[in-house]
Amino acid sequence: MMTNLKSGNNTDCQTAAQRQTVEKTVQLVKEKLGDDSTGHDYFHIMRVRALAVRLAGEEGADVYVAELAALLHDIADWKFHDGDLDAGPRVATEWLQSLGEPPETVEKVASIIKEVSYKGAGVKTTPQSIEGKVVQDADRLDALGAIGIARTFAYGGKFDRPMYVPGQSPVMHQTFEQYKNSRGCTLNHFYEKILLLKERLNTNAARALADERHKYVEEFVERFLLEWEGKK
């Protein structure tokens, strides 16, 4: 296992000021996202945070930067801010500046937040930094497996999308504009995004975790269609 000797792979290597920043940021997230019912809630953030810290330690990334970016990655998600990709980075920047974080850290975190989200099957979204890659991987891992399935239907239900519409084909969106304006049924989202994620992970550590989760989603979709058609 690789470790980042400069940043460490756990809170023991953080300064008292950094630990305080993390604690305050956790409280901010809880206040802002505690009542979310779309699958982008406080507990999603905590799962992504734990995965990002784990992946950062294994990949030799700056754990502190990855942890802050994971905590703030959905603080102002474009999906709930009229498609504004700058909303998240802007809110995160203002927050970290208010805590006195160094400009370099603020810039790194803001850049990760802007790069992290999925923007369509045909849109390249590979983060530039290793910290961005592990945060993106952590977020995408939480979109897979049993929890990923639950989150997908929670989001669809919140926005009045039907579970499934026979004959409605998935769309492999080639631009962010097409993707953010999509209104397809929830089951199509598995083809348009969820089942594509495994092959788009950035790190070996994440790929090792993704296989079982991906297979679980495949089996679910197959079973869903069989039950829909009355074959099971």
For each residue, the residues with C-beta under 8 A, 3 or more apart:
1: 57 58
2: 57 58 59 60
3: 8 9 57 60
4: 7 8 9 56 57 60 61 62 63
5: 8
6: 62
7: 4 13 56 61 62 63 64 65
8: 3 4 5 12 13 14 63
9: 3 4 13 53 56 57 58 63
10: 13 53 57 63
11: 14 19 22
12: 8
13: 7 8 9 10 63
14: 8 11 18 19 22 64
15: 18 19
16: 19 20
17: 20 21 100
18: 14 15 21 22 64
19: 11 14 15 16 22 23
20: 16 17 23 24
21: 17 18 24 25 68 96 99 101
22: 11 14 18 19 25 26 64 67 68 71
23: 19 20 26 27
24: 20 21 27 28 99
25: 21 22 28 29 68 71 72 95 99
26: 22 23 29 30 71
27: 23 24 30 31
28: 24 25 31 32 75 95
29: 25 26 32 33 42 45 71 72 75
30: 26 27 33 34 42
31: 27 28 34
32: 28 29 75
33: 29 30 36 40 41 42 44 45 74 75
34: 30 31 41 42
35: 41
36: 33 39 40 41 42
37: 41 154 158
38: 41 79 80 151 154 155 158 159
39: 36 44 150 151 152 154 155
40: 33 36 44 74 77 79 80 151 155
41: 33 34 35 36 37 38 44 45
42: 29 30 33 34 36 45 46
43: 46 47
44: 33 39 40 41 47 48 74 142 151
45: 29 33 41 42 48 49 70 71 73 74
46: 42 43 49 50
47: 43 44 50 51 142 147
48: 44 45 51 52 70 73 135 138 139 142
49: 45 46 52 53 67 70 71 138
50: 46 47 53 54
51: 47 48 54 55 70 137 138 141 142 209
52: 48 49 55 56 66 67 69 70 134 135 137 138
53: 9 10 49 50 56 57 63 66 67 70
54: 50 51 57 58 138 205
55: 51 52 58 59 61 66 134 137 138 203 205 206
56: 4 7 9 52 53 59 60 61 62 63 66 67 131 134
57: 1 2 3 4 9 10 53 54 61 63
58: 1 2 9 54 55 203 205
59: 2 55 56 130 133 134 203 204 205
60: 2 3 4 56 130
61: 4 7 55 56 57 65 66 129 130 131 133 134
62: 4 6 7 56 65 66 108 130 131
63: 4 7 8 9 10 13 53 56 57 66 67
64: 7 14 18 22 67 68 105
65: 7 61 62 68 69 105 108 109 112 131
66: 52 53 55 56 61 62 63 69 70 112 131 134 135
67: 22 49 52 53 56 63 64 70 71
68: 21 22 25 64 65 71 72 96 105 109
69: 52 65 66 72 73 108 109 112 113 116 131 132 135
70: 45 48 49 51 52 53 66 67 73 135 138 139
71: 22 25 26 29 45 49 67 68
72: 25 29 68 69 75 88 91 92 95 96 109 113
73: 45 48 69 70 88 112 113 116 135 139
74: 33 40 44 45 77 88
75: 28 29 32 33 72 88 91 92 95 113
76: 80 81 87 88 90 91 92
77: 40 74 80 81 87 88 117
78: 81 82 83 84 85 87 88 117 180
79: 38 40 83 180
80: 38 40 76 77
81: 76 77 78 84 87 88
82: 78
83: 78 79 180
84: 78 81 87
85: 78 88 89 114 117 176
86: 89 90 114
87: 76 77 78 81 84 90 91
88: 72 73 74 75 76 77 78 81 85 91 92 113 114
89: 85 86 92 93 110 111 113 114
90: 76 86 87 93 94 110
91: 72 75 76 87 88 94 95
92: 72 75 76 88 89 95 96 106 109 110 113
93: 89 90 96 97 106 109 110
94: 90 91 97 98
95: 25 28 72 75 91 92 98 99
96: 21 68 72 92 93 99 101 105 106 109
97: 93 94 100 101 106
98: 94 95
99: 21 24 25 95 96
100: 17 97
101: 21 96 97 105 106
102: 105 106
103: 106 107
104: 107 108
105: 64 65 68 96 101 102 108 109
106: 92 93 96 97 101 102 103 109 110
107: 103 104 110 111
108: 62 65 69 104 105 111 112 129 131
109: 65 68 69 72 92 93 96 105 106 112 113
110: 89 90 92 93 106 107 113 114
111: 89 107 108 114 115 127 128 129 132
112: 65 66 69 73 108 109 115 116 127 129 131 132 135 136
113: 69 72 73 75 88 89 92 109 110 116
114: 85 86 88 89 110 111
115: 111 112 125 126 127 128 132 136
116: 69 73 112 113 125 127 132 135 136 139
117: 77 78 85 125 139
118: 125 140 179 193 197
119: 123 125 176 179 180
120: 123 172 173 174 175 176 178 179
121: 172 173 174 179 192 193 196
122: 172 173 174 175
123: 119 120 173 174 175 176 179
124:
125: 115 116 117 118 119 136 200
126: 115 133 202
127: 111 112 115 116 131 132 133 135 136 202
128: 111 115 132
129: 61 108 111 112 132 133
130: 59 60 61 62 133 134
131: 56 61 62 65 66 69 108 112 127 134 135
132: 69 111 112 115 116 127 128 129 135 136
133: 59 61 126 127 129 130 136 137 202 203
134: 52 55 56 59 61 66 130 131 137 138 202 203 205 206
135: 48 52 66 69 70 73 112 116 127 131 132 138 139
136: 112 115 116 125 127 132 133 139 140 202
137: 51 52 55 133 134 140 141 201 202 203 205 206
138: 48 49 51 52 54 55 70 134 135 141 142 206
139: 48 70 73 116 117 135 136 142 143
140: 118 136 137 143 144 197 200 201 206 210
141: 51 137 138 144 145 201 206 209 210 213
142: 44 47 48 51 138 139 147 148 151
143: 139 140 148 151 152 193 194 197
144: 140 141 148 194 197 198 210 213 214 216 217
145: 141 148 149 212 213 216 217
146: 149 150 216
147: 47 142 150 151
148: 142 143 144 145 151 152 194 213 217
149: 145 146 152 153 216 217 220
150: 39 146 147 153 154
151: 38 39 40 44 142 143 147 148 154 155
152: 39 143 148 149 155 156 186 189 190 194
153: 149 150 156 157 163 186
154: 37 38 39 150 151 157 158
155: 38 39 40 151 152 158 159 186
156: 152 153 159 161 162 163 185 186 189
157: 153 154 160 161 186
158: 37 38 154 155
159: 38 155 156
160: 157
161: 156 157 183 184 185 186
162: 156 165 185 186
163: 153 156 185 186 187
164: 185 186 187 224 228
165: 162 168 184 185
166: 228
167:
168: 165 184 185 188
169: 188
170: 184 188 191 192
171: 178 182 184 188 192
172: 120 121 122 192
173: 120 121 122 123 176 178 179 182 192
174: 120 121 122 123 178
175: 120 122 123 178 179
176: 85 119 120 123 173 179 180
177: 180 181
178: 120 171 173 174 175 181 182
179: 118 119 120 121 123 173 175 176 182
180: 78 79 83 119 176 177
181: 177 178
182: 171 173 178 179 192
183: 161
184: 161 165 168 170 171 188 189 192
185: 156 161 162 163 164 165 168 188 189
186: 152 153 155 156 157 161 162 163 164 189
187: 163 164 190 191 221 224
188: 168 169 170 171 184 185 191 192
189: 152 156 184 185 186 192 193 194
190: 152 187 193 194 195 217 221
191: 170 187 188 194 195
192: 121 170 171 172 173 182 184 188 189 196
193: 118 121 143 189 190 196 197
194: 143 144 148 152 189 190 191 197 217
195: 190 191 198 214 217 218 221
196: 121 192 193 199 200
197: 118 140 143 144 193 194 200 201 210 214
198: 144 195 201 207 210 211 213 214
199: 196
200: 125 140 196 197
201: 137 140 141 197 198 206 207 210
202: 126 127 133 134 136 137 206
203: 55 58 59 133 134 137 206 207
204: 59 207 208
205: 54 55 58 59 134 137 208 209
206: 55 134 137 138 140 141 201 202 203 209 210
207: 198 201 203 204 210 211
208: 204 205 211
209: 51 141 205 206 212 213
210: 140 141 144 197 198 201 206 207 213 214
211: 198 207 208 214 215
212: 145 209 215 216
213: 141 144 145 148 198 209 210 216 217
214: 144 195 197 198 210 211 217 218
215: 211 212 218 219
216: 144 145 146 149 212 213 219 220
217: 144 145 148 149 190 194 195 213 214 220 221
218: 195 214 215 221 222
219: 215 216 222 223
220: 149 216 217 223 224
221: 187 190 195 217 218 224 225
222: 218 219 225 226
223: 219 220 226 227 232
224: 164 187 220 221 227 228
225: 221 222 228 229
226: 222 223 229 231 232
227: 223 224 230 231 232
228: 164 166 224 225
229: 225 226
230: 227
231: 226 227
232: 223 226 227
